[in-house]
């Protein structure tokens, strides 16, 4: 929501883009941790 407000309501496209990149990186880190845990569980319960 903050990204949308900064980008389209305040017309700060660069700041909104930076927020979206940071959110994307955080999401990718969480997904990587999830897949790593999923692989460990799969090896245990196979």
Order of alpha helices (4+ residues) and beta strands (2+ residues): alpha
